[in-house]
Amino acid sequence: MSLMPVRNTKLIGITVYSEDKNEAARLANVIAETYRDYRLHLRRQLTLNGIKVLEDQFQSEGEQIQAVQTNVDNLRKELSVNDSDPNSMIPRLRSRRSNCATTTPCVSKARRAT
């Protein structure tokens, strides 16, 4: 019997010598299946390890987002900011930006208005 790695691949060449060709084929096939199962097991382990790392990062970032949101909520209470819809300022800011993009005096008008 001989096992030879195929250059620049993850394949192996399997050669089995026996007086009975059926026995040689059966042995070669068992070796091939065992090697395939081994490679699949390694790939699964790598994949599961990668997923675990990503899940840990996801959880950590979720905790960071929660901490920042808690800080924002505390600042709103501390500064008496009553904003039932936090996105309510976005349309006004966009309209100011689009108006200011066409004219230069807009900056001074916006300052006087606030």
N, C-alpha and C positions, 0 to 999 in steps of 0.2 A: 504494500500500500504506500502511496505517496500523496502528500498534500503540498501544493505549490500556490503561493499567492500570485494573483494576476497583477502585474505591475500597474501602478497608478489607479487601482480600483480596490474595492472591498470584496472582490470575488476571490474564490480559491479554485484551483484545478484539483480534481480528485481522481486518482487512478488507483484501482484496486485490482490486484492480480489473484486469480484463483483458477483451479482446474475446472470448476463449475461456473459457467458464465452467468447463470441466474443468481448464484450466491454473490458473485462479484458485483452484479448490478444492484442487488438488494443492499449490500454493505455500502456501496457508493451512495445510494439514495438515502439511507439512514444517516450517513455522515453529512450529506447535503442538507437534509431536513434539520438535523441537530444544529448545524452551523447557522442556518437561516433563523431558527428559533433563538439562538444566542444573539444574533445581530438585531433581531426584532426586540428582544428584551433590553439590550443596550439602548436602542433608539427610544423605546418607551420610557426608560429611566431618565434619559436626557430631556425628553419632552416634559415629563412630570416635574423634573427639577426646574425647568424653565417656567412652567406654569406656576409653580410655587413661588418663585422669585417675583413674577408679575403680580400674583395675588397679594404678596406682602407689600409690594410697592403701591398697589391700588389701595390697600387698607391704610397704609401710612399717609398717602396723599388725602384720603378721605378724612382722616383724623386732623390733618393740617387744615383742610377746608373747614371742618367743623369748628376748629379753634379760631380761625379767622372770622367765621360767621358769628361766633359768640362774641368776639371782640367788637365787631360792627354793631351787633345788637346792643351791647353795653354802651358803646359810644352814642348810639341813637338815644338811649335812655338818659345818659349823662348830659347830653347836649340838648335834650328836649326836642329831638327831631321826630315829628309825627308825619310819617309817610306811609300811608296804607298801601300804595303801589310804588315800589322802588323804581319801576321803569317809567314812571310818569314824567320824569325830567328828560328822558332820552329824546322824544319828539321835539321839545323846545330847543334842546342843544343842537340837534341836527338842523333845525330851521335856521338857527342863528349862524351855524357854520356855513350853510349854503348861501345865506344872505351876505355873509362876510367874505366869501370867496370871490364875489363879483365886485365889491366896492371896498375901498380902504377906509372911508370914514366910519364904517360899521363898528370898529373896535371902540371908538370914542362914544358912539351912541349906546353901545352895550354897557359901557362903564357908567354912563349917566343914568341909565335905566335901573341899574342895580343898586 
